[in-house]
Amino acid sequence: MLLRYKIKIMQVASDLLGQRSVRIAKLNKLREIGVDPYPAKSFKNIKNNDLVVRFEDLKGKEFTVAGRILSIRKHGAICFWDLLDESGKIQIYLKKDLVEPLDTSSSYAQYLGFDEMDLFDEGDYAELVGELIKTKSGEISIQARKLRILAKSLRPIPLELEDKEERFRRRYLDMKIHPEVMDRMKRRSLFWQAHREFLNKRGFYEINIPVLEHIPGGGDAVPFTTHMRAIDEVFYLRISHELPLKRLIGAGFEKIYDIGPRFRNEGLSDEHLPEHVAMEFYWSYADWRDGMNLVKELFEYVINTVYNGKTKFQIREHEVDFSKGWEEIDFADVFQDEYGIDHIYNITIEEVKELMSKNHIQFEENINIPRGVDALWKKVRRKISGPAFLINHPKYLSPLQKPSSVNPSVVERFQPIVAGSELGNGWSELNDPIDQYERFLQQQRLRDEGDEEAQWLDIDYVEMMEYGMAPNFGYGHSERVFWFLENVSAREGVPFPHLKREVAPLTKKIYPEVFDKQV
């Protein structure tokens, strides 16, 4: 049982500088009387929520609690605090004749008395030692006999932030004011923890691979560029985990995965962040059908773990029910039904442009077939609630995937479709080095013609394949799956989204020696 709370702190006055000055004066007073306002250690031995949930077993016993002071209510010789830790809040009952006096005799821990109560402010971190009781009004409380300051806050916490961007910019305040944001970040952590549990139980090894690469591969994206001074060479931040993990398959690993950040130097949107966390796994001696079954199980496990068995989700205008099973949608059928095209695997660029014009899809004159067909598909996918798997992709859309033995123009690939968007990619991996090299050359031609998102030619990867690589299945998805399950935008789904750098006017006033010198 997690206690729900809303921080209630006095409305911040317009004179924030004045309030900060008062708090600094209290800080200095603490030091004058021999109290360290920022000690290194706390003796906290229980969470607030445990005291509430287990009250009948724990009442009458003494505990050490610690957290942030939410509110202070003083009535003569009695004072009440609301103390918040990560698990929830608990009331602190302070009575003058029960609180031990000031004691600074130990350098290990200094304790304040009731007479020093005014040196505490809402927002401070404090530690209290006392008995677990229930007050006459029925409130579960710690009746404190000793109190310490753990961290003096110099700025009062606002009741609300001005706008959404301000919330993103100061997430540490946003989470204090809106506990539901912190709850979401806990679920985000649990989301990836569930992935690890699922894969580890099935014999996969988590192997972390480099973030910096000579050649960014495994995805259609523009990379970030950096320079390594140690060897005086240009490197790129990875856009995918794919090629290094498949090199490990070539080395002889049979089940591997990595979870970590990847970087795509493209626009910000509700579905995309240039930096985000993603997962990819590779499974030797399995094909796309084996992988599809595993991915179904993965979704079921993660959703059940994070959302306690919930199966129906409202995501944008879609209601998605994961309990009804996964539909399969054929790529060719989509273009036949939507556009009247029965030869999508052999479509010409002229036909692509004509279809895009007819359907009011803007495009550059030098657009190629893969980009055009992908844009036409995206127009259709918006209508699909899912969960579904898109299958039978054209080979020209999938430069690294194995072609079908039935139709060489098709690859053995699937994509999970949920709420009108693609949330992952799975495929039978190409392990024919000659075929791979030819596809790399085709991608390089697209790059030379101006397609910045086309795949780079990685000759080292081709060389690895020439030594032999077992047939294998690969799959990956990013935390966009989590954003969709939460029904929030990308920026709302991460703790610290990227924004233009900005410094608050008050901070510039407080530290003029820093900002007066800057141009």
C-alpha positions in Angstrom: 0.0 0.0 0.0 1.6 3.3 -1.1 0.4 6.4 0.6 -0.8 9.0 -1.8 0.0 12.5 -1.0 0.2 16.0 -2.5 2.9 18.3 -1.3 1.3 21.2 0.6 3.8 24.0 1.1 3.1 27.6 1.7 2.6 29.7 -1.4 6.0 31.1 -2.5 6.1 34.8 -2.0 7.4 37.1 -4.7 10.5 37.9 -2.7 12.3 34.6 -3.2 15.6 36.2 -2.6 14.3 37.4 0.8 13.1 33.9 1.7 16.5 32.4 0.7 18.3 35.0 2.9 16.2 34.0 5.9 17.1 30.3 5.3 20.8 31.1 4.9 20.6 32.9 8.3 19.2 29.8 9.9 21.9 27.7 8.2 24.6 30.0 9.7 22.9 29.8 13.1 23.0 26.0 13.0 26.8 26.1 12.3 27.3 28.7 15.1 25.7 26.3 17.7 27.9 23.4 16.5 25.5 21.6 14.2 26.5 20.3 10.8 23.5 21.1 8.5 24.6 18.6 5.9 25.8 15.5 7.8 27.1 12.5 5.7 25.1 9.8 7.4 21.6 9.1 8.5 20.5 6.3 10.9 17.1 5.8 9.3 16.0 2.2 9.8 12.5 1.9 8.4 10.3 3.3 5.7 7.3 5.5 6.5 4.9 3.3 4.7 6.0 0.2 6.7 5.1 2.0 9.9 1.5 2.6 8.6 0.9 -0.8 7.0 2.4 -2.8 10.0 1.2 -0.5 12.7 -0.4 -3.2 14.8 2.8 -5.2 14.9 5.1 -2.2 15.4 3.2 0.2 17.7 5.0 1.1 20.9 8.5 0.4 19.4 11.1 3.0 18.8 12.3 3.7 15.2 14.5 6.2 13.4 12.7 7.9 10.5 14.0 10.4 7.9 12.7 12.4 5.0 11.6 15.8 3.8 9.5 18.0 6.0 6.3 18.7 4.0 4.5 20.9 6.6 5.1 22.3 10.1 2.3 23.1 12.5 3.3 24.6 15.8 1.0 25.1 18.7 2.9 26.4 21.7 4.7 23.5 23.3 3.5 21.1 20.7 4.5 20.8 17.1 3.3 18.5 14.2 5.3 17.7 11.1 4.4 15.8 8.0 7.5 13.9 7.0 7.8 12.4 3.4 10.1 9.7 2.2 9.9 7.7 -1.1 7.3 5.3 0.3 4.9 8.0 1.6 4.4 10.3 4.5 3.9 10.0 8.3 3.1 12.5 11.0 5.7 13.5 13.5 4.5 14.5 17.0 6.9 16.8 18.9 6.2 17.8 22.5 8.5 20.1 24.3 8.9 18.1 27.5 9.5 14.9 25.5 12.2 16.1 23.1 15.7 15.9 24.4 17.7 19.2 24.5 20.4 20.4 22.1 23.4 18.0 22.1 26.4 18.7 20.0 28.9 16.7 22.1 29.4 14.1 19.4 31.0 14.9 16.0 29.2 11.8 14.7 25.7 13.2 15.2 24.3 16.4 16.6 20.8 16.6 17.9 18.6 19.7 18.2 16.1 20.4 20.9 12.6 21.8 20.9 14.0 25.3 21.5 15.8 25.1 18.1 12.6 24.1 16.3 12.4 27.4 14.4 15.7 26.6 12.6 13.7 24.0 10.6 11.8 24.9 7.4 9.4 23.1 5.2 11.5 21.4 2.5 14.4 20.5 4.9 15.5 16.9 5.3 15.3 15.7 8.9 15.8 12.6 11.0 13.8 11.7 14.1 14.0 9.0 16.8 10.8 8.1 18.6 8.0 5.7 19.5 5.3 4.7 17.0 2.0 5.8 18.4 -1.5 6.7 17.4 -2.7 10.2 18.5 -6.0 11.0 20.2 -7.3 12.0 16.7 -6.3 8.5 15.4 -3.3 9.6 13.4 -0.4 7.2 13.2 2.6 9.1 14.3 6.2 9.0 15.5 6.4 10.6 19.0 9.9 12.1 18.6 12.4 12.4 21.4 15.5 13.2 19.2 15.7 15.2 16.0 18.5 16.0 13.6 18.9 18.2 10.5 20.1 16.1 7.5 19.9 18.8 4.7 18.9 22.5 5.0 16.9 23.6 2.0 17.7 27.2 0.8 14.7 27.6 -1.5 11.0 26.9 -0.7 9.3 24.4 -3.0 6.6 26.0 -5.2 3.0 24.8 -5.1 3.0 24.4 -8.9 5.3 25.1 -11.9 4.3 27.6 -14.5 4.1 25.4 -17.6 4.9 21.9 -19.0 8.4 23.0 -20.3 9.2 24.3 -16.8 8.2 20.9 -15.4 10.5 19.2 -17.9 13.3 21.6 -17.1 13.1 21.1 -13.3 12.0 17.5 -13.0 13.4 17.3 -9.5 10.6 19.8 -8.5 8.0 18.2 -10.9 8.4 14.9 -9.1 8.0 16.6 -5.7 4.9 18.4 -6.7 3.4 15.6 -8.9 4.1 12.2 -7.2 2.4 10.5 -10.2 5.5 11.5 -12.3 7.8 9.7 -9.9 5.5 6.7 -9.9 5.8 6.6 -13.8 9.6 6.6 -13.5 9.4 3.7 -11.1 7.3 1.8 -13.7 9.9 2.7 -16.3 12.6 1.1 -14.2 10.4 -1.9 -13.6 9.7 -2.1 -17.4 13.3 -2.7 -18.2 13.8 -4.9 -15.1 11.1 -7.2 -16.4 12.8 -7.4 -19.8 16.0 -8.6 -18.1 14.1 -11.1 -15.9 12.3 -12.5 -19.0 15.5 -12.9 -21.1 17.7 -14.1 -18.2 15.3 -16.8 -17.4 15.5 -18.1 -20.9 19.3 -18.3 -21.0 20.2 -15.0 -22.6 23.4 -13.2 -21.7 23.3 -9.4 -21.3 26.5 -8.1 -22.9 27.1 -4.4 -23.0 28.5 -3.2 -26.4 30.2 0.1 -27.3 28.2 3.3 -27.7 30.9 4.8 -29.9 31.3 3.3 -33.3 33.4 3.9 -36.4 30.5 3.1 -38.6 26.9 3.5 -37.3 24.9 0.6 -38.5 21.7 -1.4 -37.9 19.2 1.4 -38.6 18.0 4.1 -40.9 18.9 7.2 -39.0 21.3 10.2 -38.9 24.0 9.7 -36.3 25.6 12.1 -33.8 29.3 12.7 -34.5 32.1 13.0 -32.0 35.9 12.9 -32.0 38.2 10.7 -29.9 41.3 12.6 -29.1 43.2 9.5 -27.9 43.4 8.0 -31.4 42.5 11.1 -33.4 39.6 9.6 -35.2 35.9 10.5 -35.8 33.4 8.3 -34.0 29.6 8.1 -34.1 27.2 7.5 -31.3 25.4 4.2 -32.0 22.0 4.4 -33.7 21.4 0.7 -33.0 22.7 -2.2 -31.0 22.5 -4.5 -34.0 25.9 -5.1 -35.7 28.1 -5.5 -32.6 25.6 -8.0 -31.1 25.6 -9.9 -34.3 29.4 -10.0 -34.3 29.0 -11.8 -30.9 26.7 -14.3 -32.6 29.5 -14.7 -35.2 31.8 -15.3 -32.2 29.7 -18.2 -31.1 27.2 -16.8 -28.6 23.7 -18.2 -29.1 21.5 -16.0 -26.9 22.5 -12.4 -26.2 20.9 -9.0 -25.6 21.8 -5.5 -24.6 19.7 -2.7 -23.0 21.0 0.8 -23.1 20.9 4.2 -24.8 21.0 4.8 -28.6 21.2 8.1 -30.4 19.5 9.4 -33.5 20.2 12.9 -34.6 16.6 13.6 -35.7 13.6 15.6 -34.7 11.8 15.7 -31.4 8.2 14.5 -31.4 5.6 12.8 -29.2 7.1 9.4 -30.4 10.8 10.2 -30.8 13.7 11.5 -28.7 17.2 11.8 -30.2 18.5 9.9 -27.1 16.4 7.0 -25.7 16.8 3.6 -24.2 16.4 0.5 -26.4 16.7 -3.3 -26.2 17.9 -5.8 -28.8 18.3 -9.6 -28.5 19.7 -12.2 -30.9 18.9 -15.9 -30.8 20.9 -18.5 -32.8 19.2 -21.3 -34.6 15.8 -19.6 -34.4 13.9 -17.9 -37.2 11.3 -15.1 -37.3 8.4 -17.4 -36.4 10.2 -18.7 -33.3 11.0 -15.1 -32.5 7.4 -13.9 -33.0 6.2 -16.4 -30.4 8.9 -15.2 -28.0 8.0 -11.6 -28.5 4.4 -12.3 -27.7 5.5 -13.9 -24.4 7.8 -10.9 -23.8 5.0 -8.4 -24.1 2.7 -10.5 -21.9 5.4 -10.9 -19.2 6.4 -7.2 -19.2 2.8 -5.9 -19.2 1.7 -8.3 -16.5 4.8 -7.4 -14.3 4.5 -3.7 -14.7 0.7 -3.3 -14.7 -0.3 -6.2 -12.4 -2.3 -8.2 -15.0 -4.0 -5.2 -16.8 -4.6 -6.1 -20.4 -6.7 -3.2 -21.8 -5.0 0.2 -22.5 -6.4 3.5 -23.8 -3.6 4.8 -26.1 -4.5 8.0 -27.9 -7.7 7.4 -29.8 -7.2 3.6 -29.7 -8.4 1.0 -27.2 -5.8 -1.8 -27.2 -6.7 -5.2 -25.7 -3.6 -7.5 -25.4 -5.8 -10.4 -24.1 -7.4 -10.9 -27.6 -4.2 -12.1 -29.2 -2.1 -10.8 -32.1 -3.5 -10.3 -35.6 -1.2 -10.8 -38.6 -1.3 -8.1 -41.3 0.3 -8.8 -44.7 2.2 -6.0 -46.3 1.0 -6.8 -49.8 -2.7 -7.0 -48.7 -2.4 -3.6 -47.1 -1.4 -2.0 -50.4 -3.9 -4.0 -52.4 -6.8 -3.0 -50.1 -5.8 0.6 -49.5 -4.2 1.7 -52.8 -5.2 -1.0 -55.3 -1.6 -2.0 -55.9 -1.0 -5.7 -56.5 2.7 -5.5 -57.2 4.2 -3.7 -54.2 7.3 -5.8 -54.4 8.0 -4.5 -57.9 6.6 -1.0 -57.8 8.3 1.8 -59.7 9.3 5.2 -58.4 6.9 6.8 -60.8 4.0 4.8 -59.3 5.2 5.7 -55.8 5.2 9.4 -56.5 1.8 9.2 -58.2 0.3 7.4 -55.1 1.9 9.9 -52.7 0.5 12.9 -54.7 -2.9 11.3 -54.9 -2.9 10.8 -51.1 -1.6 14.2 -50.3 1.7 13.0 -48.9 4.5 15.6 -49.4 7.8 14.4 -50.7 11.1 15.6 -52.1 11.6 15.2 -55.8 14.6 12.9 -55.3 12.7 10.5 -53.0 13.4 6.8 -53.5 11.2 3.7 -53.5 11.9 2.6 -49.8 11.2 6.1 -48.4 8.1 6.5 -50.5 6.6 3.1 -49.7 7.3 3.6 -46.0 5.4 6.9 -46.1 2.4 5.3 -47.8 2.4 2.5 -45.2 2.6 5.0 -42.3 -0.7 6.6 -43.6 -2.4 3.2 -43.3 -1.0 2.2 -40.0 -2.6 5.1 -38.1 -5.9 3.2 -38.3 -4.6 0.0 -36.8 -5.3 -0.4 -33.0 -3.6 -3.8 -32.6 -2.0 -5.7 -31.2 -0.9 -6.9 -34.6 2.2 -8.1 -36.4 3.0 -6.6 -39.9 4.6 -9.3 -42.0 6.0 -9.9 -45.5 7.9 -6.7 -45.9 9.6 -5.9 -49.3 13.3 -6.7 -49.4 14.1 -3.1 -50.4 12.8 -2.0 -47.0 15.0 -4.4 -45.1 18.6 -4.4 -46.1 19.9 -6.7 -43.3 17.1 -9.3 -43.2 17.0 -12.8 -44.7 14.8 -13.2 -47.8 11.9 -15.6 -47.8 12.5 -19.0 -49.4 9.0 -18.7 -51.0 9.4 -15.3 -52.4 12.9 -13.7 -52.7 11.4 -10.2 -52.9 10.0 -10.6 -49.4 12.0 -10.8 -46.1 11.3 -12.9 -43.0 10.4 -9.9 -40.8 7.6 -8.7 -38.5 6.8 -5.5 -36.7 4.5 -5.2 -33.6 1.8 -2.6 -34.4 0.0 -1.0 -31.4 -2.2 2.1 -31.4 -1.3 3.1 -35.0 2.5 2.8 -34.7 5.3 0.3 -35.1 6.8 -0.6 -31.7 9.5 -2.9 -32.7 11.3 -5.0 -35.4 12.0 -8.7 -35.6 13.6 -10.7 -38.4 15.5 -13.8 -39.5 19.0 -12.4 -39.8 20.8 -12.5 -43.1 24.0 -14.6 -42.8 25.0 -14.8 -46.5 28.1 -12.5 -46.7 27.8 -12.0 -50.5 24.1 -11.1 -50.4 24.9 -8.8 -47.4 27.7 -7.1 -49.3 25.5 -6.5 -52.3 22.8 -5.0 -50.1 25.3 -2.7 -48.4 26.4 -1.5 -51.9 22.8 -0.7 -52.7 22.4 1.2 -49.5 25.7 3.1 -50.1 24.3 4.2 -53.5 21.3 5.6 -51.8 23.6 7.5 -49.4 25.6 8.8 -52.4 22.3 10.0 -53.9 21.5 12.1 -50.8 19.6 9.7 -48.5 21.3 10.5 -45.2 19.3 7.7 -43.4 20.5 4.9 -45.7 22.7 2.2 -44.2 26.5 2.6 -44.2 28.7 0.0 -45.8 30.4 -1.8 -43.0 33.1 -3.9 -44.6 34.3 -5.2 -41.2 30.9 -6.7 -40.6 31.0 -8.4 -44.1 34.4 -9.8 -43.2 33.0 -11.3 -40.0 30.2 -13.0 -41.9 32.7 -14.5 -44.3 34.1 -16.6 -41.3 30.5 -17.9 -40.9 27.6 -16.9 -38.7 24.9 -19.3 -37.5 21.3 -18.7 -38.7 19.6 -16.5 -36.1 16.7 -14.3 -35.1 17.0 -10.7 -34.0 14.5 -8.4 -32.4 14.6 -4.9 -30.9 12.3 -2.2 -29.4 12.8 1.0 -27.5 11.1 2.6 -24.5 8.5 3.9 -26.9 6.6 0.7 -26.0 6.6 2.1 -22.4 5.4 5.6 -23.5 2.5 4.0 -25.4 1.5 1.8 -22.5 1.5 4.9 -20.3 -0.3 6.9 -23.0 2.2 9.8 -22.6 4.4 11.7 -25.0 8.1 10.8 -25.3 9.2 13.8 -23.2 6.7 12.9 -20.4 8.0 9.3 -20.4 11.6 10.0 -19.5 13.1 11.7 -16.4 15.1 14.4 -18.1 14.1 15.3 -21.7 16.4 17.5 -23.7 15.6 21.2 -23.9 17.4 24.3 -24.9 19.6 25.4 -22.1 18.2 28.1 -19.9 19.0 29.7 -16.6 16.3 31.1 -14.3 16.4 34.9 -13.7 16.5 34.3 -9.9 19.6 32.1 -10.3 21.3 34.8 -12.3 20.6 37.3 -9.4 21.9 34.9 -6.8 25.1 34.2 -8.6 26.0 37.5 -10.4 29.7 36.7 -10.3 29.1 33.8 -12.6 26.6 35.4 -15.1 27.9 39.0 -15.2 31.1 37.7 -16.7 29.4 35.6 -19.4 28.8 37.1 -22.8 
